[in-house]
């Protein structure tokens, strides 16, 4: 589906009228807000929002990345303009990050979402406690 | 460039592509194991995420897995939130943001690990 068709389908005059749900408006706003304050976390908010929109858990995980990409890009641009961060600060992590991302899209097809959540959950509990006691 | 940074990049990329918040992995590393400023760490993570999510989204889009009609409206309101968030971040400052982030991580971790198990098992 081309991007023009996508917009035509979203706009009311382009065939089927799409009503905006409050969860899309409020949830989307809060997701963007949190993502730019913390520099992370938008994806985690996007997943349940997408599930509420009728996507399966697996679909929600994949689509959350698509939701958060433009949002993160805007935040990153603003951080760069303000001088809070320089491109060179991020460069050491990017190459292996890309390799990890390819691996991630493959793993997502095979692994159980429940196991995924558990592993990740335990990791962030540990990290959160460490951050608070730092 | 050290081996730890490379490994952190790898794991962040994996988690990021799975919509798990790879961000959390990189930010946690920067905050706990380096002396990077809190807001700078957020900025690094945001930049880091762009090529990775671009790649992941391209792969998912080719598989036909991206539901644009659901994604685009949500992203649009996310952009508005992101604009406001930049100003709020300045007002709040790194220290407070770091503590709130820590609390959120613990809460999120507990939820991800222990709750909604029955619903997840169906899939």
gemmi code that builds the backbone of each chain (N, CA, C; Angstrom):
import gemmi

chains = {
    "A": [
        ("UNK", (0.851, -1.199, 0.000), (0.000, 0.000, 0.000), (0.887, 1.250, 0.000)),
        ("UNK", (0.638, 2.167, -0.912), (1.473, 3.370, -0.971), (1.087, 4.321, 0.143)),
        ("UNK", (1.974, 5.231, 0.439), (1.748, 6.152, 1.548), (0.558, 7.073, 1.253)),
        ("UNK", (0.345, 7.424, -0.027), (-0.790, 8.293, -0.379), (-2.104, 7.590, -0.058)),
        ("UNK", (-2.172, 6.310, -0.396), (-3.386, 5.557, -0.108), (-3.664, 5.500, 1.381)),
        ("UNK", (-2.588, 5.384, 2.149), (-2.740, 5.321, 3.597), (-3.410, 6.582, 4.098)),
        ("UNK", (-2.928, 7.728, 3.624), (-3.503, 8.988, 4.095), (-4.941, 9.142, 3.617)),
        ("UNK", (-5.197, 8.712, 2.385), (-6.568, 8.806, 1.879), (-7.516, 7.985, 2.735)),
        ("UNK", (-7.016, 6.862, 3.212), (-7.887, 6.029, 4.029), (-8.127, 6.615, 5.407)),
        ("UNK", (-7.146, 7.375, 5.882), (-7.291, 7.963, 7.209), (-8.191, 9.189, 7.163)),
        ("UNK", (-8.025, 9.993, 6.126), (-8.839, 11.197, 6.023), (-10.305, 10.824, 5.798)),
        ("UNK", (-11.229, 11.585, 6.410), (-12.648, 11.256, 6.362), (-13.208, 11.166, 4.942)),
        ("UNK", (-12.713, 12.022, 4.025), (-13.306, 12.028, 2.683), (-12.739, 10.919, 1.812)),
        ("UNK", (-11.777, 10.207, 2.277), (-11.154, 9.170, 1.463), (-11.802, 7.825, 1.690)),
        ("UNK", (-13.078, 7.724, 1.440), (-13.744, 6.444, 1.644), (-14.166, 6.300, 3.088)),
        ("UNK", (-13.813, 5.183, 3.711), (-14.265, 4.896, 5.073), (-13.813, 5.958, 6.066)),
        ("UNK", (-14.766, 6.471, 6.819), (-14.436, 7.508, 7.809), (-13.806, 6.853, 9.030)),
        ("UNK", (-12.656, 7.370, 9.449), (-12.006, 6.811, 10.628), (-12.152, 7.744, 11.814)),
        ("UNK", (-12.820, 7.278, 12.837), (-12.975, 8.125, 14.020), (-11.761, 7.977, 14.913)),
        ("UNK", (-11.295, 9.101, 15.445), (-10.173, 9.050, 16.382), (-10.708, 8.688, 17.755)),
        ("UNK", (-10.104, 7.687, 18.339), (-10.525, 7.310, 19.687), (-9.738, 8.141, 20.695)),
        ("UNK", (-10.351, 8.419, 21.869), (-9.628, 9.180, 22.902), (-8.302, 8.518, 23.268)),
        ("UNK", (-8.282, 7.198, 23.232), (-7.049, 6.515, 23.628), (-5.911, 6.806, 22.647)),
        ("UNK", (-6.265, 7.013, 21.392), (-5.257, 7.365, 20.390), (-4.716, 8.760, 20.652)),
        ("UNK", (-5.632, 9.692, 20.954), (-5.237, 11.089, 21.158), (-4.449, 11.237, 22.458)),
        ("UNK", (-5.053, 10.801, 23.561), (-4.417, 10.988, 24.878), (-3.218, 10.058, 25.035)),
        ("UNK", (-3.423, 8.805, 24.677), (-2.336, 7.831, 24.776), (-1.157, 8.219, 23.908)),
        ("UNK", (-1.438, 8.629, 22.676), (-0.381, 9.032, 21.753), (0.389, 10.230, 22.281)),
        ("UNK", (-0.354, 11.196, 22.820), (0.284, 12.395, 23.368), (1.201, 12.033, 24.534)),
        ("UNK", (0.676, 11.265, 25.482), (1.475, 10.890, 26.656), (2.697, 10.059, 26.267)),
        ("UNK", (2.514, 9.211, 25.264), (3.621, 8.407, 24.767), (4.760, 9.302, 24.249)),
        ("UNK", (4.382, 10.301, 23.450), (5.380, 11.226, 22.907), (6.045, 12.039, 24.006)),
        ("UNK", (5.220, 12.452, 24.971), (5.716, 13.246, 26.099), (6.768, 12.451, 26.877)),
        ("UNK", (6.408, 11.238, 27.274), (7.322, 10.395, 28.053), (8.576, 10.081, 27.255)),
        ("UNK", (8.385, 9.774, 25.977), (9.521, 9.396, 25.145), (10.535, 10.530, 25.037)),
        ("UNK", (10.043, 11.754, 24.982), (11.016, 12.825, 24.836), (11.580, 13.270, 26.179)),
        ("UNK", (10.847, 13.123, 27.263), (11.406, 13.451, 28.582), (12.482, 12.435, 28.989)),
        ("UNK", (12.152, 11.150, 28.834), (13.078, 10.113, 29.296), (14.061, 9.676, 28.219)),
        ("UNK", (13.780, 10.061, 26.983), (14.638, 9.617, 25.885), (14.440, 8.147, 25.582)),
        ("UNK", (13.369, 7.584, 26.111), (13.071, 6.169, 25.915), (11.662, 5.888, 26.410)),
        ("UNK", (11.215, 4.671, 26.172), (9.967, 4.251, 26.806), (8.727, 4.408, 25.956)),
        ("UNK", (8.847, 5.130, 24.859), (7.685, 5.313, 24.003), (7.155, 3.997, 23.464)),
        ("UNK", (8.077, 3.105, 23.134), (7.690, 1.809, 22.583), (6.866, 1.000, 23.568)),
        ("UNK", (7.264, 1.071, 24.838), (6.574, 0.310, 25.865), (5.155, 0.816, 26.062)),
        ("UNK", (4.963, 2.125, 25.875), (3.613, 2.681, 25.973), (2.827, 2.363, 24.704)),
        ("UNK", (3.522, 2.371, 23.573), (2.840, 2.139, 22.291), (2.276, 0.723, 22.191)),
        ("UNK", (2.960, -0.256, 22.780), (2.507, -1.652, 22.659), (1.082, -1.853, 23.198)),
        ("UNK", (0.796, -1.477, 24.468), (-0.579, -1.666, 24.935), (-1.597, -0.802, 24.183)),
        ("UNK", (-1.180, 0.398, 23.740), (-2.094, 1.242, 22.967), (-2.505, 0.532, 21.673)),
        ("UNK", (-1.536, -0.107, 21.040), (-1.811, -0.811, 19.784), (-2.658, -2.056, 20.029)),
        ("UNK", (-2.412, -2.709, 21.166), (-3.224, -3.883, 21.502), (-4.684, -3.475, 21.706)),
        ("UNK", (-4.867, -2.294, 22.341), (-6.231, -1.792, 22.553), (-6.892, -1.451, 21.220)),
        ("UNK", (-6.069, -1.150, 20.210), (-6.617, -0.847, 18.884), (-6.897, -2.114, 18.093)),
        ("UNK", (-6.703, -3.255, 18.717), (-7.098, -4.503, 18.079), (-5.971, -5.334, 17.502)),
        ("UNK", (-4.725, -4.909, 17.702), (-3.600, -5.698, 17.186), (-3.236, -6.801, 18.182)),
        ("UNK", (-2.735, -7.915, 17.683), (-2.262, -8.977, 18.561), (-0.962, -8.524, 19.219)),
        ("UNK", (-0.555, -9.255, 20.236), (0.648, -8.870, 20.970), (1.863, -8.797, 20.044)),
        ("UNK", (2.000, -9.792, 19.197), (3.142, -9.829, 18.296), (3.087, -8.660, 17.312)),
        ("UNK", (1.909, -8.418, 16.753), (1.732, -7.283, 15.827), (2.021, -5.972, 16.536)),
        ("UNK", (1.548, -5.883, 17.775), (1.722, -4.643, 18.525), (3.204, -4.332, 18.723)),
        ("UNK", (4.002, -5.356, 18.991), (5.431, -5.136, 19.196), (6.090, -4.608, 17.929)),
        ("UNK", (5.751, -5.208, 16.785), (6.334, -4.762, 15.525), (5.864, -3.340, 15.183)),
        ("UNK", (4.578, -3.091, 15.368), (4.026, -1.789, 14.988), (4.424, -0.664, 15.935)),
        ("UNK", (4.735, -1.029, 17.173), (5.186, -0.018, 18.128), (6.456, 0.668, 17.615)),
        ("UNK", (7.297, -0.095, 16.947), (8.532, 0.467, 16.401), (8.197, 1.520, 15.340)),
        ("UNK", (7.190, 1.202, 14.513), (6.784, 2.149, 13.472), (6.177, 3.408, 14.062)),
        ("UNK", (5.444, 3.256, 15.168), (4.829, 4.418, 15.816), (5.909, 5.328, 16.401)),
        ("UNK", (6.884, 4.715, 17.025), (7.823, 5.495, 17.821), (8.968, 6.077, 16.990)),
        ("UNK", (9.151, 5.566, 15.782), (10.226, 6.087, 14.935), (10.099, 7.582, 14.647)),
        ("UNK", (8.980, 8.063, 14.103), (8.896, 9.513, 13.836), (8.940, 10.337, 15.122)),
        ("UNK", (8.365, 9.779, 16.187), (8.327, 10.502, 17.460), (9.750, 10.666, 18.016)),
        ("UNK", (10.518, 9.588, 17.978), (11.900, 9.654, 18.452), (12.756, 10.548, 17.565)),
        ("UNK", (12.488, 10.504, 16.253), (13.263, 11.321, 15.324), (13.078, 12.808, 15.637)),
        ("UNK", (11.848, 13.195, 15.923), (11.586, 14.595, 16.266), (12.293, 14.966, 17.569)),
        ("UNK", (12.152, 14.118, 18.585), (12.808, 14.398, 19.865), (14.313, 14.488, 19.708)),
        ("UNK", (14.883, 13.555, 18.946), (16.330, 13.548, 18.740), (16.772, 14.831, 18.055)),
        ("UNK", (16.023, 15.258, 17.049), (16.359, 16.492, 16.333), (16.346, 17.675, 17.296)),
        ("UNK", (15.354, 17.736, 18.163), (15.261, 18.848, 19.108), (16.406, 18.810, 20.120)),
        ("UNK", (16.754, 17.612, 20.590), (17.887, 17.466, 21.515), (19.188, 17.933, 20.853)),
        ("UNK", (19.341, 17.573, 19.559), (20.545, 17.972, 18.820), (20.594, 19.489, 18.643)),
        ("UNK", (19.469, 20.083, 18.307), (19.401, 21.530, 18.090), (19.734, 22.268, 19.389)),
        ("UNK", (19.214, 21.748, 20.492), (19.475, 22.381, 21.791), (20.909, 22.177, 22.259)),
        ("UNK", (21.591, 21.173, 21.662), (22.968, 20.912, 22.057), (23.088, 20.017, 23.283)),
        ("UNK", (21.996, 19.413, 23.682), (22.039, 18.486, 24.821), (22.907, 17.272, 24.493)),
        ("UNK", (22.915, 16.920, 23.222), (23.649, 15.740, 22.784), (24.271, 16.022, 21.420)),
        ("UNK", (25.432, 15.353, 21.153), (26.050, 15.457, 19.822), (25.962, 14.105, 19.134)),
        ("UNK", (25.986, 14.112, 17.808), (25.914, 12.859, 17.054), (27.025, 11.902, 17.474)),
        ("UNK", (28.216, 12.456, 17.749), (29.361, 11.606, 18.084), (29.164, 10.884, 19.417)),
        ("UNK", (28.299, 11.418, 20.284), (28.029, 10.735, 21.553), (27.367, 9.376, 21.314)),
        ("UNK", (26.573, 9.312, 20.253), (25.782, 8.102, 20.000), (26.509, 7.103, 19.102)),
        ("UNK", (27.537, 7.578, 18.366), (28.128, 6.735, 17.326), (28.725, 5.405, 17.801)),
        ("UNK", (29.298, 5.297, 19.025), (29.893, 4.002, 19.403), (28.887, 2.858, 19.451)),
        ("UNK", (27.613, 3.177, 19.630), (26.623, 2.123, 19.851), (25.859, 1.739, 18.600)),
        ("UNK", (25.967, 2.583, 17.566), (25.033, 2.442, 16.453), (25.274, 1.197, 15.584)),
        ("UNK", (26.552, 0.899, 15.265), (26.812, -0.220, 14.345), (26.327, -1.554, 14.892)),
        ("UNK", (26.721, -1.884, 16.140), (26.264, -3.160, 16.701), (24.770, -3.088, 16.985)),
        ("UNK", (24.283, -1.887, 17.223), (22.845, -1.719, 17.436), (22.056, -2.157, 16.218)),
        ("UNK", (22.558, -1.798, 15.049), (21.886, -2.179, 13.803), (21.908, -3.694, 13.630)),
        ("UNK", (23.053, -4.310, 13.934), (23.142, -5.774, 13.868), (22.134, -6.402, 14.824)),
        ("UNK", (22.041, -5.849, 16.014), (21.091, -6.360, 17.003), (19.657, -6.233, 16.521)),
        ("UNK", (19.381, -5.138, 15.824), (18.021, -4.904, 15.341), (17.603, -5.974, 14.329)),
        ("UNK", (18.532, -6.331, 13.439), (18.228, -7.378, 12.449), (17.931, -8.689, 13.173)),
        ("UNK", (18.793, -8.993, 14.144), (18.606, -10.188, 14.959), (17.248, -10.147, 15.660)),
        ("UNK", (16.905, -8.974, 16.170), (15.653, -8.800, 16.906), (14.422, -9.101, 16.071)),
        ("UNK", (14.438, -8.657, 14.801), (13.252, -8.899, 13.962), (13.095, -10.391, 13.675)),
        ("UNK", (14.211, -11.121, 13.673), (14.143, -12.572, 13.462), (13.658, -13.269, 14.731)),
        ("UNK", (14.248, -12.854, 15.861), (13.880, -13.476, 17.141), (12.396, -13.271, 17.445)),
        ("UNK", (11.889, -12.071, 17.109), (10.492, -11.752, 17.415), (9.545, -12.752, 16.762)),
        ("UNK", (9.949, -13.302, 15.605), (9.090, -14.274, 14.913), (9.053, -15.607, 15.642)),
        ("UNK", (10.103, -15.899, 16.427), (10.248, -17.249, 16.970), (9.947, -17.357, 18.464)),
        ("UNK", (10.229, -16.299, 19.190), (10.172, -16.419, 20.647), (8.756, -16.147, 21.163)),
        ("UNK", (8.422, -16.738, 22.301), (7.124, -16.489, 22.915), (7.104, -15.094, 23.526)),
        ("UNK", (6.041, -14.326, 23.250), (5.961, -12.967, 23.795), (6.022, -12.965, 25.322)),
        ("UNK", (5.463, -14.019, 25.927), (5.446, -14.095, 27.385), (6.858, -14.206, 27.941)),
        ("UNK", (7.645, -15.067, 27.337), (9.026, -15.254, 27.775), (9.804, -13.943, 27.608)),
        ("UNK", (9.549, -13.297, 26.468), (10.175, -12.021, 26.155), (9.925, -10.996, 27.261)),
        ("UNK", (8.645, -10.911, 27.649), (8.256, -9.944, 28.674), (8.903, -10.260, 30.000)),
        ("UNK", (8.985, -11.545, 30.328), (9.554, -11.950, 31.620), (11.037, -11.592, 31.707)),
        ("UNK", (11.775, -11.938, 30.654), (13.210, -11.664, 30.651), (13.439, -10.167, 30.803)),
        ("UNK", (12.694, -9.416, 29.981), (12.858, -7.975, 29.989), (12.414, -7.385, 31.326)),
        ("UNK", (11.312, -7.889, 31.865), (10.775, -7.393, 33.127), (11.780, -7.528, 34.256)),
        ("UNK", (12.390, -8.678, 34.360), (13.350, -8.920, 35.442), (14.559, -7.988, 35.294)),
        ("UNK", (14.985, -7.833, 34.064), (16.121, -6.946, 33.813), (15.824, -5.508, 34.245)),
        ("UNK", (14.635, -4.998, 33.897), (14.391, -3.596, 34.228), (14.071, -3.381, 35.711)),
        ("UNK", (13.549, -4.388, 36.391), (13.370, -4.254, 37.843), (14.744, -4.026, 38.492)),
        ("UNK", (15.675, -4.886, 38.114), (17.045, -4.766, 38.639), (17.608, -3.373, 38.362)),
        ("UNK", (17.463, -2.934, 37.109), (18.041, -1.651, 36.723), (17.362, -0.482, 37.442)),
        ("UNK", (16.049, -0.580, 37.590), (15.302, 0.486, 38.258), (15.753, 0.644, 39.691)),
        ("UNK", (15.913, -0.465, 40.378), (16.379, -0.433, 41.769), (17.774, 0.190, 41.825)),
        ("UNK", (18.643, -0.216, 40.927), (19.995, 0.335, 40.873), (19.965, 1.850, 40.647)),
        ("UNK", (19.067, 2.295, 39.750), (18.967, 3.729, 39.457), (18.514, 4.502, 40.681)),
        ("UNK", (17.575, 3.930, 41.427), (17.043, 4.623, 42.598), (18.041, 4.669, 43.730)),
        ("UNK", (18.879, 3.653, 43.826), (19.825, 3.602, 44.935), (21.187, 4.164, 44.549)),
        ("UNK", (21.293, 4.645, 43.323), (22.582, 5.153, 42.818), (23.026, 6.368, 43.632)),
    ],
    "B": [
        ("UNK", (36.364, 3.385, 21.543), (35.257, 2.430, 21.455), (35.661, 1.141, 22.172)),
        ("UNK", (34.872, 0.681, 23.092), (35.238, -0.545, 23.794), (34.214, -1.649, 23.553)),
        ("UNK", (34.622, -2.839, 23.965), (33.801, -4.030, 23.695), (32.449, -3.947, 24.413)),
        ("UNK", (32.451, -3.342, 25.605), (31.194, -3.217, 26.366), (30.190, -2.377, 25.587)),
        ("UNK", (30.692, -1.246, 25.049), (29.801, -0.365, 24.281), (29.210, -1.110, 23.087)),
        ("UNK", (30.048, -1.954, 22.449), (29.567, -2.710, 21.291), (28.474, -3.701, 21.696)),
        ("UNK", (28.703, -4.382, 22.836), (27.713, -5.354, 23.312), (26.419, -4.664, 23.729)),
        ("UNK", (26.564, -3.516, 24.400), (25.384, -2.760, 24.817), (24.586, -2.365, 23.580)),
        ("UNK", (25.290, -1.934, 22.532), (24.630, -1.598, 21.269), (23.863, -2.782, 20.714)),
        ("UNK", (24.505, -3.954, 20.739), (23.881, -5.169, 20.206), (22.574, -5.495, 20.932)),
        ("UNK", (22.635, -5.534, 22.260), (21.441, -5.898, 23.020), (20.351, -4.836, 22.929)),
        ("UNK", (20.759, -3.574, 22.884), (19.774, -2.504, 22.729), (19.074, -2.645, 21.389)),
        ("UNK", (19.849, -3.011, 20.367), (19.283, -3.186, 19.031), (18.262, -4.313, 18.995)),
        ("UNK", (18.607, -5.428, 19.638), (17.680, -6.566, 19.687), (16.382, -6.151, 20.366)),
        ("UNK", (16.504, -5.562, 21.551), (15.316, -5.164, 22.310), (14.541, -4.080, 21.563)),
        ("UNK", (15.267, -3.175, 20.938), (14.621, -2.077, 20.219), (13.774, -2.574, 19.064)),
        ("UNK", (14.316, -3.506, 18.310), (13.599, -4.024, 17.142), (12.354, -4.787, 17.557)),
        ("UNK", (12.337, -5.277, 18.794), (11.188, -6.040, 19.245), (10.159, -5.155, 19.944)),
        ("UNK", (10.353, -3.836, 19.880), (9.394, -2.937, 20.502), (9.378, -3.090, 22.004)),
        ("UNK", (10.522, -3.474, 22.542), (10.610, -3.701, 23.985), (11.220, -2.499, 24.695)),
        ("UNK", (11.547, -1.488, 23.944), (12.247, -0.401, 24.575), (13.708, -0.739, 24.706)),
        ("UNK", (14.358, -0.876, 23.567), (15.798, -1.098, 23.582), (16.419, 0.103, 24.259)),
        ("UNK", (15.681, 1.189, 24.203), (16.093, 2.423, 24.845), (16.459, 2.187, 26.280)),
        ("UNK", (15.631, 1.431, 26.948), (15.878, 1.192, 28.355), (17.265, 0.591, 28.549)),
        ("UNK", (17.643, -0.340, 27.679), (18.923, -1.027, 27.835), (20.087, -0.032, 27.750)),
        ("UNK", (20.064, 0.792, 26.717), (21.163, 1.739, 26.515), (21.185, 2.825, 27.601)),
        ("UNK", (20.038, 3.349, 27.934), (19.975, 4.397, 28.954), (20.430, 3.869, 30.306)),
        ("UNK", (19.989, 2.646, 30.623), (20.389, 2.050, 31.894), (21.907, 1.915, 31.944)),
        ("UNK", (22.473, 1.449, 30.842), (23.935, 1.329, 30.798), (24.598, 2.689, 30.993)),
        ("UNK", (24.145, 3.680, 30.239), (24.771, 5.011, 30.304), (24.652, 5.612, 31.705)),
        ("UNK", (23.517, 5.381, 32.348), (23.289, 5.964, 33.667), (23.996, 5.229, 34.791)),
        ("UNK", (24.051, 3.913, 34.671), (24.609, 3.140, 35.779), (26.114, 2.951, 35.657)),
        ("UNK", (26.607, 2.847, 34.428), (28.008, 2.465, 34.267), (28.894, 3.527, 33.633)),
        ("UNK", (28.314, 4.662, 33.235), (29.126, 5.774, 32.742), (28.656, 7.043, 33.472)),
        ("UNK", (29.411, 8.105, 33.345), (28.976, 9.332, 34.041), (28.286, 10.319, 33.083)),
        ("UNK", (27.598, 9.757, 32.087), (26.864, 10.579, 31.129), (25.724, 11.324, 31.826)),
        ("UNK", (25.559, 12.593, 31.488), (24.447, 13.386, 32.009), (23.118, 12.730, 31.622)),
        ("UNK", (22.139, 12.818, 32.527), (20.866, 12.117, 32.325), (20.172, 12.519, 31.016)),
        ("UNK", (20.095, 13.806, 30.751), (19.413, 14.264, 29.536), (20.206, 13.887, 28.283)),
        ("UNK", (21.541, 13.955, 28.391), (22.381, 13.553, 27.259), (22.183, 12.068, 26.949)),
        ("UNK", (22.064, 11.260, 28.021), (21.836, 9.824, 27.836), (20.539, 9.597, 27.064)),
        ("UNK", (19.508, 10.361, 27.404), (18.245, 10.264, 26.675), (18.429, 10.627, 25.212)),
        ("UNK", (19.188, 11.702, 24.974), (19.450, 12.154, 23.610), (20.221, 11.115, 22.809)),
        ("UNK", (21.234, 10.516, 23.446), (22.023, 9.462, 22.783), (21.095, 8.330, 22.370)),
        ("UNK", (20.234, 7.961, 23.303), (19.332, 6.857, 23.025), (18.387, 7.153, 21.868)),
        ("UNK", (17.903, 8.382, 21.830), (16.978, 8.751, 20.752), (17.672, 8.682, 19.396)),
        ("UNK", (18.908, 9.195, 19.338), (19.665, 9.148, 18.083), (19.951, 7.704, 17.693)),
        ("UNK", (20.414, 6.939, 18.683), (20.732, 5.525, 18.488), (19.557, 4.769, 17.864)),
        ("UNK", (18.376, 5.118, 18.314), (17.192, 4.373, 17.933), (16.759, 4.622, 16.492)),
        ("UNK", (17.138, 5.757, 15.911), (16.624, 6.119, 14.585), (17.041, 5.137, 13.478)),
        ("UNK", (18.350, 4.886, 13.273), (18.693, 3.941, 12.202), (18.150, 2.543, 12.468)),
        ("UNK", (18.123, 2.162, 13.748), (17.659, 0.829, 14.107), (16.169, 0.657, 13.831)),
        ("UNK", (15.393, 1.649, 14.252), (13.958, 1.506, 14.040), (13.627, 1.660, 12.558)),
        ("UNK", (14.399, 2.474, 11.865), (14.209, 2.628, 10.420), (14.371, 1.273, 9.737)),
        ("UNK", (15.419, 0.574, 10.132), (15.694, -0.744, 9.565), (14.592, -1.736, 9.929)),
        ("UNK", (14.227, -1.756, 11.211), (13.212, -2.699, 11.676), (11.879, -2.434, 10.984)),
        ("UNK", (11.510, -1.154, 10.893), (10.227, -0.810, 10.272), (10.231, -1.205, 8.796)),
        ("UNK", (11.370, -0.994, 8.125), (11.472, -1.392, 6.717), (11.245, -2.897, 6.565)),
        ("UNK", (11.889, -3.661, 7.443), (11.726, -5.124, 7.391), (10.274, -5.516, 7.657)),
        ("UNK", (9.680, -4.940, 8.689), (8.287, -5.265, 9.010), (7.354, -4.818, 7.890)),
        ("UNK", (7.645, -3.660, 7.281), (6.787, -3.143, 6.214), (6.824, -4.077, 4.999)),
        ("UNK", (8.021, -4.582, 4.670), (8.127, -5.505, 3.544), (7.381, -6.804, 3.813)),
        ("UNK", (7.328, -7.193, 5.092), (6.555, -8.381, 5.451), (5.054, -8.078, 5.461)),
        ("UNK", (4.711, -6.796, 5.286), (3.300, -6.414, 5.334), (2.760, -6.377, 6.744)),
        ("UNK", (3.668, -6.259, 7.709), (3.253, -6.347, 9.116), (2.862, -4.999, 9.712)),
        ("UNK", (3.135, -3.917, 8.984), (2.838, -2.591, 9.558), (1.408, -2.188, 9.225)),
        ("UNK", (0.618, -1.947, 10.265), (-0.786, -1.534, 10.099), (-0.835, -0.009, 10.104)),
        ("UNK", (-0.622, 0.558, 8.927), (-0.464, 2.023, 8.839), (-1.652, 2.786, 9.397)),
        ("UNK", (-2.841, 2.272, 9.197), (-4.035, 3.008, 9.641), (-4.076, 3.150, 11.156)),
        ("UNK", (-3.480, 2.221, 11.851), (-3.420, 2.301, 13.309), (-2.187, 3.085, 13.743)),
        ("UNK", (-1.116, 2.899, 13.001), (0.173, 3.479, 13.378), (0.194, 5.006, 13.213)),
        ("UNK", (-0.266, 5.492, 12.067), (-0.083, 6.910, 11.753), (-0.812, 7.880, 12.693)),
        ("UNK", (-2.091, 7.633, 13.015), (-2.746, 8.577, 13.948), (-2.047, 8.607, 15.311)),
        ("UNK", (-1.656, 7.433, 15.794), (-0.988, 7.350, 17.093), (0.338, 8.116, 17.049)),
        ("UNK", (1.082, 7.945, 15.957), (2.356, 8.644, 15.802), (2.145, 10.155, 15.746)),
        ("UNK", (1.075, 10.585, 15.084), (0.805, 12.022, 14.943), (0.650, 12.680, 16.309)),
        ("UNK", (-0.104, 12.045, 17.198), (-0.281, 12.633, 18.528), (0.982, 12.462, 19.371)),
        ("UNK", (1.735, 11.432, 19.063), (3.030, 11.259, 19.712), (3.955, 12.425, 19.404)),
        ("UNK", (3.901, 12.930, 18.173), (4.746, 14.064, 17.783), (4.421, 15.300, 18.610)),
        ("UNK", (3.126, 15.538, 18.830), (2.719, 16.677, 19.646), (3.265, 16.516, 21.064)),
        ("UNK", (3.111, 15.312, 21.604), (3.623, 15.024, 22.936), (5.134, 15.220, 23.015)),
        ("UNK", (5.830, 14.814, 21.963), (7.293, 14.918, 21.937), (7.738, 16.384, 22.014)),
        ("UNK", (7.032, 17.249, 21.293), (7.344, 18.688, 21.323), (7.217, 19.242, 22.734)),
        ("UNK", (6.116, 18.908, 23.398), (5.891, 19.393, 24.764), (6.924, 18.786, 25.713)),
        ("UNK", (7.259, 17.528, 25.490), (8.177, 16.820, 26.377), (9.553, 17.461, 26.445)),
        ("UNK", (10.026, 17.990, 25.323), (11.346, 18.622, 25.286), (11.401, 19.783, 26.282)),
        ("UNK", (10.346, 20.575, 26.325), (10.344, 21.715, 27.236), (10.198, 21.270, 28.675)),
        ("UNK", (9.339, 20.272, 28.891), (9.157, 19.733, 30.244), (10.472, 19.156, 30.787)),
        ("UNK", (11.223, 18.502, 29.916), (12.476, 17.875, 30.339), (13.438, 18.930, 30.884)),
        ("UNK", (13.491, 20.076, 30.217), (14.354, 21.159, 30.673), (13.925, 21.679, 32.036)),
        ("UNK", (12.626, 21.794, 32.214), (12.098, 22.319, 33.477), (12.388, 21.346, 34.619)),
        ("UNK", (12.198, 20.059, 34.351), (12.358, 19.050, 35.404), (13.824, 18.830, 35.788)),
        ("UNK", (14.699, 18.783, 34.807), (16.112, 18.550, 35.090), (16.445, 17.072, 35.208)),
        ("UNK", (17.722, 16.741, 34.966), (18.171, 15.353, 34.881), (17.964, 14.524, 36.129)),
        ("UNK", (18.218, 15.139, 37.291), (18.157, 14.378, 38.542), (16.761, 13.794, 38.792)),
        ("UNK", (15.759, 14.680, 38.721), (14.370, 14.252, 38.968), (13.941, 13.235, 37.916)),
        ("UNK", (14.290, 13.519, 36.672), (13.913, 12.616, 35.582), (14.506, 11.228, 35.819)),
        ("UNK", (15.761, 11.173, 36.281), (16.413, 9.894, 36.555), (15.679, 9.100, 37.614)),
        ("UNK", (15.252, 9.774, 38.690), (14.546, 9.076, 39.770), (13.187, 8.575, 39.298)),
        ("UNK", (12.458, 9.435, 38.567), (11.152, 9.001, 38.062), (11.330, 7.796, 37.133)),
        ("UNK", (12.364, 7.871, 36.307), (12.646, 6.775, 35.376), (12.895, 5.474, 36.142)),
        ("UNK", (13.631, 5.568, 37.238), (13.910, 4.396, 38.073), (12.629, 3.784, 38.616)),
        ("UNK", (11.744, 4.630, 39.140), (10.471, 4.138, 39.676), (9.656, 3.474, 38.567)),
        ("UNK", (9.593, 4.137, 37.419), (8.828, 3.589, 36.298), (9.373, 2.239, 35.847)),
        ("UNK", (10.706, 2.124, 35.850), (11.321, 0.852, 35.440), (10.899, -0.276, 36.359)),
        ("UNK", (10.934, -0.010, 37.672), (10.565, -1.048, 38.638), (9.107, -1.448, 38.438)),
        ("UNK", (8.221, -0.445, 38.345), (6.795, -0.733, 38.173), (6.545, -1.521, 36.884)),
        ("UNK", (7.159, -1.034, 35.812), (6.998, -1.671, 34.511), (7.529, -3.099, 34.553)),
        ("UNK", (8.664, -3.279, 35.211), (9.276, -4.600, 35.302), (8.383, -5.574, 36.040)),
        ("UNK", (7.790, -5.094, 37.139), (6.895, -5.953, 37.918), (5.696, -6.351, 37.067)),
        ("UNK", (5.148, -5.369, 36.369), (3.979, -5.647, 35.523), (4.333, -6.635, 34.406)),
        ("UNK", (5.426, -6.377, 33.717), (5.820, -7.234, 32.592), (6.110, -8.657, 33.052)),
        ("UNK", (6.668, -8.758, 34.256), (7.104, -10.077, 34.717), (5.966, -10.898, 35.312)),
        ("UNK", (5.099, -10.237, 36.092), (4.163, -11.007, 36.904), (2.695, -10.910, 36.508)),
        ("UNK", (2.308, -9.849, 35.758), (0.878, -9.660, 35.537), (0.429, -10.014, 34.126)),
        ("UNK", (-0.874, -10.100, 33.967), (-1.518, -10.372, 32.682), (-1.015, -11.675, 32.053)),
        ("UNK", (-0.625, -12.577, 32.928), (-0.081, -13.840, 32.453), (-1.155, -14.661, 31.748)),
        ("UNK", (-2.364, -14.703, 32.336), (-3.441, -15.513, 31.779), (-3.753, -15.081, 30.346)),
        ("UNK", (-3.809, -13.777, 30.141), (-4.139, -13.252, 28.817), (-3.030, -13.598, 27.817)),
        ("UNK", (-1.801, -13.462, 28.255), (-0.681, -13.713, 27.351), (-0.610, -15.181, 26.936)),
        ("UNK", (-1.013, -16.061, 27.853), (-0.862, -17.491, 27.584), (-1.707, -17.947, 26.417)),
        ("UNK", (-2.782, -17.217, 26.154), (-3.679, -17.601, 25.065), (-3.006, -17.500, 23.707)),
        ("UNK", (-2.013, -16.647, 23.594), (-1.414, -16.412, 22.267), (-0.382, -17.456, 21.901)),
    ],
}
model = gemmi.Model(1)
for chain_id, residues in chains.items():
    chain = gemmi.Chain(chain_id)
    for i, (resn, *xyz) in enumerate(residues, 1):
        res = gemmi.Residue()
        res.name, res.seqid = resn, gemmi.SeqId(i, " ")
        for name, pos in zip(("N", "CA", "C"), xyz):
            atom = gemmi.Atom()
            atom.name, atom.element = name, gemmi.Element(name[0])
            atom.pos, atom.b_iso = gemmi.Position(*pos), 0.0
            res.add_atom(atom)
        chain.add_residue(res)
    model.add_chain(chain)
structure = gemmi.Structure()
structure.add_model(model)
structure.setup_entities()
